[in-house]
Amino acid sequence: QVWLLESGGGLVQAGGSLRLSCVASGGVFNTYGMGWFRQARGKEREFVAALSWSGARTDYTDSVKGRFTISRDNAKNTVLLQMNNLKPEDTAVYYCAATNRRSATPRFKYEYDYWGQGTQVTVSS
């Protein structure tokens, strides 16, 4: 069992930045691939970014490429999502997820085995 705890969400103006953190416990962190998803009100949960256990492989949804950066610190059991140039359409609850497919960067929810509770990001125009 792996527990994931997100933090760093909040309210920011368009064009601003936030950094989300996700701390994992209960497992061997460097055996998991990690991902970030988001869910806006009334919409399905969607893929945002993912990276492999070593951080060597990353993947991003097109709408955040060039603005968001996913990274991890295996010594601290932490995965980060740096979000720059935020837009109102980025407003959502952001979820951290872990997958046993350590070398992959999966985009589908069913490919992830553990989920955090989410952190709210609100971008005002």
FINU-29986 format. One record per residue: chain; residue number from 1; x negated, y, z of N, C-alpha, C, O, CB in turn. Coordinates in steps of 0.05 Angstrom, whole numbers. Each point is the difference from the previous one (the first is absolute). Glycine has a CB too. Example, Ala and Ser with C-alpha at 12.3 -4.5 7.8 and 13.67 -1.06 7.14 Angstrom:
# residues 2
+-------+-----+--------+--------+--------+--------+---------+--------+--------+--------+--------+--------+--------+--------+--------+---------+--------+
| kette |  nr |  neast | nnorth |    nup | caeast | canorth |   caup |  ceast | cnorth |    cup |  oeast | onorth |    oup | cbeast | cbnorth |   cbup |
+-------+-----+--------+--------+--------+--------+---------+--------+--------+--------+--------+--------+--------+--------+--------+---------+--------+
|     A |   1 |   -264 |   -114 |    156 |     18 |      24 |      0 |    -18 |     24 |      0 |    -21 |      0 |     13 |     59 |     -23 |     12 |
|     A |   2 |    -31 |     44 |    -39 |    -16 |      24 |      1 |     15 |     22 |     14 |    -10 |     22 |      4 |    -14 |     -35 |    -47 |
+-------+-----+--------+--------+--------+--------+---------+--------+--------+--------+--------+--------+--------+--------+--------+---------+--------+
# end
This chain:
# residues 125
+-------+-----+--------+--------+--------+--------+---------+--------+--------+--------+--------+--------+--------+--------+--------+---------+--------+
| kette |  nr |  neast | nnorth |    nup | caeast | canorth |   caup |  ceast | cnorth |    cup |  oeast | onorth |    oup | cbeast | cbnorth |   cbup |
+-------+-----+--------+--------+--------+--------+---------+--------+--------+--------+--------+--------+--------+--------+--------+---------+--------+
|     A |   1 |    -17 |    -24 |      0 |     17 |      24 |      0 |    -18 |     25 |      0 |    -19 |      2 |     15 |     56 |     -27 |      9 |
|     A |   2 |    -29 |     44 |    -41 |    -15 |      25 |     -2 |     21 |     22 |      6 |     22 |      0 |    -10 |    -56 |     -18 |    -24 |
|     A |   3 |     25 |     37 |     51 |     17 |      24 |      5 |    -13 |     24 |    -13 |    -25 |      3 |      2 |     42 |     -23 |     42 |
|     A |   4 |      0 |     36 |    -56 |    -10 |      24 |    -14 |     14 |     24 |     11 |     24 |      0 |      4 |    -33 |     -27 |    -46 |
|     A |   5 |     -7 |     48 |     48 |     11 |      24 |     11 |     -9 |     24 |    -16 |    -24 |      6 |     -1 |     26 |     -27 |     47 |
|     A |   6 |     17 |     34 |    -59 |     -6 |      24 |    -16 |      1 |     25 |     17 |     15 |      2 |     20 |      3 |     -25 |    -61 |
|     A |   7 |    -33 |     43 |     32 |      2 |      27 |     12 |    -10 |     20 |    -21 |    -10 |     -7 |    -21 |      2 |     -11 |     68 |
|     A |   8 |     13 |     44 |    -40 |    -10 |      21 |    -18 |     21 |     13 |    -17 |     -6 |     20 |    -14 |    -35 |     -44 |     14 |
|     A |   9 |     66 |     15 |      1 |     21 |      13 |    -15 |      7 |     26 |     12 |     -9 |      8 |     22 |     26 |     -52 |    -36 |
|     A |  10 |      0 |     59 |     -1 |      8 |      26 |     10 |     13 |     17 |    -22 |      7 |    -10 |    -21 |    -43 |       8 |     56 |
|     A |  11 |     39 |     27 |    -29 |     12 |      19 |    -18 |    -23 |     18 |    -12 |    -16 |     11 |     15 |     61 |     -11 |     11 |
|     A |  12 |    -45 |      2 |    -52 |    -21 |      16 |    -13 |     12 |     14 |    -24 |     20 |     -9 |    -12 |    -56 |     -23 |     27 |
|     A |  13 |     25 |     55 |    -22 |     10 |      14 |    -24 |    -12 |    -12 |    -25 |    -21 |    -13 |      0 |     25 |      55 |     27 |
|     A |  14 |     10 |    -38 |    -49 |     -9 |     -10 |    -25 |    -28 |     11 |     -6 |     -6 |     24 |      5 |     53 |     -27 |    -22 |
|     A |  15 |    -65 |    -14 |      7 |    -27 |       7 |     -5 |    -19 |     -6 |     24 |    -24 |      1 |     -3 |     41 |      34 |    -27 |
|     A |  16 |     -5 |    -42 |     52 |    -16 |      -7 |     24 |    -10 |    -28 |      0 |      4 |    -15 |    -19 |     22 |      49 |     44 |
|     A |  17 |    -38 |    -41 |     -2 |    -12 |     -27 |      2 |      8 |    -13 |     27 |      5 |     14 |     20 |    -44 |       1 |    -49 |
|     A |  18 |     39 |    -41 |     29 |      3 |     -16 |     24 |    -17 |    -25 |     -3 |     -6 |     -9 |    -22 |     53 |      26 |     30 |
|     A |  19 |    -55 |    -27 |     15 |    -15 |     -26 |      0 |     15 |    -19 |     18 |      3 |      4 |     24 |    -47 |      19 |    -33 |
|     A |  20 |     53 |    -45 |     -3 |     13 |     -21 |     15 |    -20 |    -21 |      9 |    -19 |     -6 |    -15 |     61 |      14 |    -11 |
|     A |  21 |    -38 |    -18 |     50 |    -17 |     -21 |     11 |     17 |    -24 |      7 |     24 |      2 |      7 |    -57 |      31 |     10 |
|     A |  22 |     22 |    -56 |    -20 |     13 |     -25 |      8 |    -20 |    -17 |     15 |    -21 |     -8 |    -12 |     53 |      10 |    -28 |
|     A |  23 |    -27 |     -8 |     65 |    -17 |     -16 |     16 |     12 |    -28 |      2 |     23 |     -3 |      7 |    -40 |      43 |     19 |
|     A |  24 |      0 |    -60 |    -30 |      9 |     -28 |      1 |    -10 |    -14 |     25 |    -22 |      6 |     10 |     23 |      -8 |    -60 |
|     A |  25 |     15 |    -16 |     61 |     -9 |     -16 |     23 |     12 |    -28 |     -2 |     21 |     -4 |    -14 |    -24 |      46 |     42 |
|     A |  26 |    -10 |    -61 |    -16 |     11 |     -27 |      2 |    -11 |    -18 |    -22 |      7 |    -24 |      1 |     33 |      43 |     19 |
|     A |  27 |    -55 |     -9 |    -38 |    -11 |     -17 |    -21 |    -29 |      7 |     -6 |    -11 |     18 |     13 |     57 |     -24 |    -32 |
|     A |  28 |    -57 |     -7 |     -1 |    -27 |       7 |     -9 |      3 |     19 |    -24 |      6 |     -8 |    -22 |    -26 |     -36 |     38 |
|     A |  29 |     16 |     69 |    -10 |      8 |      21 |    -20 |    -13 |     -3 |    -27 |     13 |      4 |    -20 |     -8 |      27 |     58 |
|     A |  30 |    -30 |    -40 |    -39 |    -14 |      -1 |    -26 |      8 |    -25 |    -16 |    -12 |     -5 |    -20 |    -25 |      31 |     40 |
|     A |  31 |     57 |    -40 |    -11 |     10 |     -23 |    -16 |     26 |      8 |    -14 |     12 |    -16 |    -13 |    -33 |     -16 |     45 |
|     A |  32 |     29 |     57 |    -29 |     25 |       9 |    -12 |     -4 |     22 |    -21 |    -16 |     18 |      3 |     39 |     -29 |     39 |
|     A |  33 |     -8 |      9 |    -64 |      3 |      23 |    -18 |     21 |     18 |     13 |     17 |    -10 |     14 |    -30 |     -17 |    -56 |
|     A |  34 |     11 |     53 |     37 |     18 |      19 |     13 |     13 |     17 |    -21 |    -11 |      6 |    -22 |    -18 |      -6 |     62 |
|     A |  35 |     53 |      9 |    -33 |     15 |      17 |    -19 |     17 |     21 |     15 |      5 |     -3 |     24 |     -3 |     -35 |    -56 |
|     A |  36 |      5 |     58 |     17 |     19 |      20 |     10 |     24 |      1 |    -19 |     -3 |     -1 |    -25 |    -34 |      29 |     45 |
|     A |  37 |     61 |    -27 |     -8 |     25 |       2 |    -15 |     14 |     24 |     12 |     -7 |     10 |     21 |     10 |     -60 |    -31 |
|     A |  38 |     18 |     59 |     -4 |     16 |      22 |     10 |     29 |     -5 |     -8 |      6 |    -13 |    -20 |    -44 |      45 |     18 |
|     A |  39 |     56 |    -21 |     18 |     28 |      -2 |     -5 |     14 |     26 |      5 |      2 |      9 |     23 |     -3 |     -57 |    -11 |
|     A |  40 |     10 |     60 |    -33 |     16 |      25 |      2 |     29 |     -7 |      7 |      9 |    -22 |     -5 |    -39 |      46 |    -28 |
|     A |  41 |     44 |     -5 |     45 |     28 |      -5 |      8 |     16 |     -8 |    -24 |      1 |     13 |    -20 |     -6 |      21 |     57 |
|     A |  42 |     19 |    -56 |    -34 |     18 |     -10 |    -21 |    -14 |    -14 |    -23 |     13 |     -7 |    -20 |     16 |      44 |     32 |
|     A |  43 |    -55 |    -42 |     -9 |    -15 |     -13 |    -21 |    -13 |    -25 |     10 |     -2 |     -5 |     24 |     -5 |      49 |    -46 |
|     A |  44 |     -2 |    -60 |      2 |    -15 |     -25 |      7 |    -28 |      7 |     10 |    -11 |     21 |     -7 |     38 |     -46 |    -27 |
|     A |  45 |    -38 |      7 |     50 |    -28 |       3 |      8 |    -17 |     -5 |    -24 |      3 |    -19 |    -15 |      7 |       5 |     63 |
|     A |  46 |    -30 |     32 |    -52 |    -17 |      -1 |    -24 |    -29 |     -1 |      7 |     -9 |     11 |     21 |     44 |      13 |    -47 |
|     A |  47 |    -50 |    -36 |      9 |    -29 |      -2 |      3 |    -13 |     27 |     -4 |      8 |     16 |    -17 |     -7 |     -63 |      1 |
|     A |  48 |    -21 |     53 |     33 |    -16 |      25 |     -2 |    -29 |     -6 |     -7 |    -10 |      9 |    -20 |     41 |      13 |     53 |
|     A |  49 |    -44 |    -39 |    -17 |    -28 |      -5 |     -4 |     -8 |    -26 |     15 |     14 |     -8 |     19 |    -23 |      57 |    -24 |
|     A |  50 |    -13 |    -61 |     -4 |     -9 |     -24 |     13 |    -30 |     -3 |     -4 |    -12 |     12 |    -18 |     56 |     -34 |     10 |
|     A |  51 |    -57 |      8 |     26 |    -28 |      -6 |     -4 |     -7 |    -28 |     12 |     14 |     -9 |     18 |    -25 |      58 |    -17 |
|     A |  52 |     -9 |    -61 |    -12 |     -8 |     -26 |      8 |    -15 |      0 |     26 |     -5 |     21 |     12 |      2 |     -34 |    -60 |
|     A |  53 |     -4 |    -10 |     58 |    -12 |      -3 |     27 |    -26 |     16 |      3 |     -6 |     10 |     21 |     27 |     -54 |    -18 |
|     A |  54 |    -36 |     46 |    -25 |    -26 |      14 |      1 |      3 |     29 |     -8 |    -18 |     16 |      5 |     -5 |     -59 |    -15 |
|     A |  55 |     46 |     50 |     -1 |      3 |      27 |    -10 |    -10 |      3 |    -29 |      1 |     22 |    -11 |     -5 |      -6 |     57 |
|     A |  56 |     -7 |    -37 |    -57 |    -12 |       2 |    -27 |     22 |      3 |    -21 |     -6 |     13 |    -21 |    -32 |     -41 |     36 |
|     A |  57 |     61 |     18 |    -11 |     22 |       2 |    -19 |     22 |     17 |     11 |      9 |     -4 |     23 |    -20 |     -41 |    -42 |
|     A |  58 |     20 |     64 |      3 |     23 |      17 |      8 |     20 |      2 |    -23 |     -7 |     -5 |    -23 |    -23 |      31 |     54 |
|     A |  59 |     54 |    -19 |    -23 |     21 |       4 |    -20 |     19 |     21 |     10 |      5 |      2 |     24 |     -9 |     -50 |    -40 |
|     A |  60 |     15 |     64 |     -2 |     18 |      22 |      7 |     23 |      1 |    -19 |     -3 |     -7 |    -24 |    -35 |      33 |     43 |
|     A |  61 |     61 |    -19 |     -9 |     22 |       6 |    -18 |     -6 |     26 |    -15 |    -14 |     17 |     10 |     47 |     -41 |     20 |
|     A |  62 |    -23 |     26 |    -55 |     -8 |      22 |    -17 |      5 |     27 |     12 |    -16 |     19 |     -4 |     25 |     -48 |    -34 |
|     A |  63 |     13 |     32 |     53 |      8 |      26 |      9 |    -19 |     12 |     22 |      1 |     24 |      6 |     45 |     -37 |    -16 |
|     A |  64 |    -64 |     -4 |     21 |    -18 |      10 |     21 |    -29 |      0 |     -9 |    -17 |      9 |     15 |     50 |     -25 |     19 |
|     A |  65 |    -38 |      5 |    -57 |    -28 |      -1 |     -9 |    -12 |     28 |     -2 |     12 |     18 |    -10 |     -2 |     -60 |    -16 |
|     A |  66 |    -34 |     44 |     37 |    -14 |      26 |      0 |      7 |     17 |     23 |    -13 |     21 |      5 |     13 |     -23 |    -53 |
|     A |  67 |     21 |     -5 |     64 |      8 |      15 |     23 |     -4 |    -15 |     26 |     -7 |     11 |     20 |     40 |      13 |    -49 |
|     A |  68 |    -28 |    -50 |     28 |     -2 |     -17 |     24 |    -25 |    -18 |     -2 |     -8 |     -8 |    -21 |     59 |       8 |     27 |
|     A |  69 |    -62 |     -6 |     18 |    -23 |     -18 |      1 |      4 |    -19 |     23 |      4 |      8 |     23 |    -35 |      27 |    -43 |
|     A |  70 |     29 |    -61 |     14 |      2 |     -20 |     21 |    -28 |    -10 |      7 |    -17 |     -3 |    -18 |     63 |     -11 |      2 |
|     A |  71 |    -51 |     10 |     41 |    -26 |     -10 |      9 |      4 |    -16 |     26 |     21 |      0 |     11 |    -45 |      40 |    -32 |
|     A |  72 |      2 |    -54 |     29 |      2 |     -16 |     24 |    -26 |      0 |     15 |    -22 |      4 |    -12 |     56 |     -33 |    -10 |
|     A |  73 |    -32 |     26 |     48 |    -24 |      -3 |     17 |      4 |    -26 |     15 |     15 |     -1 |     20 |    -22 |      52 |    -15 |
|     A |  74 |     -6 |    -72 |    -14 |      4 |     -26 |     12 |    -10 |     -2 |     29 |     10 |    -16 |     16 |    -13 |      -4 |    -62 |
|     A |  75 |    -16 |     37 |     52 |    -11 |       0 |     27 |     21 |     12 |     20 |     -1 |     -6 |     24 |    -46 |      10 |    -42 |
|     A |  76 |     65 |     12 |      8 |     20 |      12 |     17 |     28 |    -11 |     -5 |     20 |     10 |     11 |    -48 |      32 |    -11 |
|     A |  77 |     30 |    -63 |    -17 |     26 |     -12 |     -6 |     20 |     20 |    -10 |     23 |      0 |      8 |    -32 |     -34 |     27 |
|     A |  78 |      0 |     52 |    -52 |     16 |      23 |     -8 |      1 |      3 |    -30 |    -21 |     -4 |    -14 |     10 |      26 |     56 |
|     A |  79 |     34 |    -16 |    -53 |      3 |       8 |    -28 |     11 |     28 |     -1 |     18 |      7 |     16 |    -11 |     -56 |    -31 |
|     A |  80 |    -17 |     65 |     -3 |      8 |      28 |     -2 |     13 |      6 |    -26 |     -6 |    -14 |    -20 |    -32 |      27 |     51 |
|     A |  81 |     55 |      7 |    -32 |     10 |      10 |    -25 |     -2 |     31 |      1 |     15 |     13 |     14 |     17 |     -52 |    -19 |
|     A |  82 |    -51 |     49 |     -9 |     -4 |      29 |     -2 |     18 |     10 |    -23 |     -2 |     -9 |    -23 |    -46 |       6 |     40 |
|     A |  83 |     65 |     22 |    -10 |     20 |      10 |    -19 |     -5 |     30 |     -4 |      4 |     15 |     19 |     30 |     -51 |     -6 |
|     A |  84 |    -41 |     43 |    -37 |     -5 |      28 |     -7 |     20 |     10 |    -20 |     13 |    -16 |    -14 |    -62 |      10 |     24 |
|     A |  85 |     51 |     32 |    -12 |     18 |      13 |    -19 |     28 |    -13 |      1 |     11 |     -9 |    -20 |    -50 |      19 |    -10 |
|     A |  86 |     49 |    -12 |     54 |     26 |     -13 |      4 |     23 |     15 |    -13 |      0 |     25 |     -3 |    -17 |     -42 |     46 |
|     A |  87 |     36 |      2 |    -52 |     24 |      10 |    -14 |     25 |     -7 |     15 |      0 |    -20 |     14 |    -24 |      17 |    -59 |
|     A |  88 |     45 |     18 |     41 |     25 |      -7 |     14 |      9 |    -29 |     -6 |     12 |    -13 |     17 |      1 |      61 |    -19 |
|     A |  89 |    -18 |    -58 |    -22 |      7 |     -27 |     -7 |    -16 |    -22 |     15 |      6 |    -23 |     -2 |      8 |      40 |    -42 |
|     A |  90 |    -35 |     -9 |     58 |    -15 |     -18 |     17 |     14 |     -5 |     27 |     -8 |    -17 |     16 |    -34 |      32 |    -38 |
|     A |  91 |     63 |      0 |     28 |     14 |      -3 |     25 |     12 |    -28 |      2 |     15 |     -9 |    -17 |     -4 |      58 |     17 |
|     A |  92 |    -18 |    -63 |     22 |      9 |     -27 |      4 |    -11 |    -10 |     27 |    -16 |     13 |     13 |     17 |     -22 |    -63 |
|     A |  93 |      9 |    -14 |     58 |    -13 |     -15 |     22 |    -22 |    -17 |    -13 |      5 |    -15 |    -19 |     38 |      15 |     48 |
|     A |  94 |    -67 |      2 |    -18 |    -23 |     -15 |    -11 |     -6 |    -24 |     18 |     -2 |      3 |     24 |    -17 |      40 |    -45 |
|     A |  95 |     16 |    -66 |      8 |     -5 |     -25 |     14 |    -27 |    -11 |     -8 |     -8 |      0 |    -23 |     57 |      -9 |     25 |
|     A |  96 |    -63 |     -1 |     18 |    -24 |     -15 |     -3 |      7 |    -30 |     -2 |     18 |     -9 |     14 |    -46 |      45 |     11 |
|     A |  97 |     13 |    -51 |    -41 |      6 |     -29 |     -2 |    -26 |    -15 |     -4 |    -20 |     11 |    -11 |     65 |      -1 |     -9 |
|     A |  98 |    -45 |    -35 |     28 |    -23 |     -17 |     -2 |      7 |    -26 |    -15 |     22 |    -11 |      4 |    -41 |      30 |     39 |
|     A |  99 |      1 |    -28 |    -60 |      4 |     -24 |    -16 |    -22 |    -20 |      5 |    -24 |      8 |      3 |     49 |      19 |    -38 |
|     A | 100 |    -18 |    -52 |     35 |    -21 |     -21 |      3 |    -16 |     -3 |    -26 |    -21 |    -13 |      0 |     50 |     -11 |     33 |
|     A | 101 |    -20 |     36 |    -54 |    -14 |       0 |    -26 |    -23 |     20 |      1 |      2 |     22 |    -12 |     40 |     -37 |    -13 |
|     A | 102 |    -63 |      9 |     40 |    -20 |      20 |      7 |    -14 |     13 |    -23 |     -8 |     23 |      2 |      2 |     -49 |     39 |
|     A | 103 |      3 |     12 |    -63 |    -15 |      12 |    -23 |     18 |     14 |    -20 |    -10 |     11 |    -20 |    -24 |     -47 |     27 |
|     A | 104 |     60 |     35 |     -2 |     18 |      12 |    -19 |     10 |     27 |      9 |     -5 |      9 |     22 |     19 |     -55 |    -36 |
|     A | 105 |     -1 |     60 |     -4 |     13 |      25 |      6 |     29 |     -1 |    -10 |      7 |     14 |    -19 |    -52 |      11 |     15 |
|     A | 106 |     61 |    -41 |     17 |     27 |      -5 |    -10 |     18 |     24 |      2 |     -3 |     17 |     18 |     -3 |     -64 |     -5 |
|     A | 107 |     26 |     48 |    -31 |     18 |      23 |     -1 |     28 |     -7 |      9 |     17 |     17 |      3 |    -44 |       0 |    -41 |
|     A | 108 |     33 |    -43 |     43 |     27 |      -7 |      7 |      3 |     -6 |     30 |    -18 |    -11 |     12 |     23 |      -8 |    -58 |
|     A | 109 |     18 |     27 |     57 |      4 |      -3 |     29 |     -2 |    -28 |      9 |    -11 |     -6 |     21 |     41 |      45 |    -23 |
|     A | 110 |    -20 |    -58 |    -14 |      0 |     -28 |      8 |    -28 |    -12 |      3 |     -4 |    -21 |     12 |     48 |      16 |    -34 |
|     A | 111 |    -64 |     19 |     11 |    -27 |     -10 |      1 |    -14 |      8 |     26 |    -23 |     -8 |      5 |     21 |      11 |    -54 |
|     A | 112 |     15 |     12 |     66 |    -11 |       9 |     25 |     12 |    -16 |     23 |     24 |     -6 |      0 |    -32 |      52 |    -19 |
|     A | 113 |     -8 |    -51 |     39 |      8 |     -18 |     21 |      7 |     15 |     26 |     15 |    -10 |     17 |    -44 |     -25 |    -37 |
|     A | 114 |     18 |     59 |     24 |      4 |      15 |     25 |      5 |     29 |     -7 |    -10 |     11 |    -20 |    -19 |     -43 |     46 |
|     A | 115 |     46 |     44 |    -10 |      8 |      28 |     -5 |      0 |     16 |     26 |      5 |    -10 |     22 |     24 |      -5 |    -61 |
|     A | 116 |    -36 |     41 |     36 |      3 |      18 |     22 |     28 |     11 |      1 |     18 |     -7 |    -16 |    -66 |      18 |     13 |
|     A | 117 |     53 |      7 |     23 |     26 |      11 |      4 |      5 |     26 |    -16 |     23 |      9 |     -3 |    -24 |     -28 |     48 |
|     A | 118 |    -20 |     30 |    -56 |      3 |      23 |    -18 |     -5 |     26 |     14 |      3 |      3 |     25 |     29 |     -29 |    -50 |
|     A | 119 |    -40 |     46 |      9 |     -4 |      27 |     10 |     12 |     19 |    -20 |     -4 |     -3 |    -25 |    -38 |      -9 |     50 |
|     A | 120 |     56 |     32 |    -16 |     15 |      19 |    -17 |    -19 |     21 |    -11 |    -15 |     13 |     15 |     58 |     -21 |     10 |
|     A | 121 |    -41 |     12 |    -51 |    -14 |      22 |    -14 |     21 |     17 |    -13 |     16 |     -9 |    -16 |    -58 |     -18 |      9 |
|     A | 122 |     42 |     53 |     13 |     19 |      19 |    -12 |    -15 |     23 |    -12 |    -16 |     13 |     13 |     51 |     -26 |     21 |
|     A | 123 |    -31 |     17 |    -60 |    -13 |      22 |    -14 |     21 |     20 |     -8 |     19 |     -6 |    -15 |    -55 |     -26 |     -3 |
|     A | 124 |     32 |     56 |     27 |     19 |      22 |     -6 |     -9 |     15 |    -24 |    -24 |      3 |     -5 |     37 |       1 |     53 |
|     A | 125 |      6 |      6 |    -63 |     -6 |      15 |    -25 |     -4 |     30 |      6 |     -5 |     16 |    -18 |     30 |     -50 |     -9 |
+-------+-----+--------+--------+--------+--------+---------+--------+--------+--------+--------+--------+--------+--------+--------+---------+--------+
# end
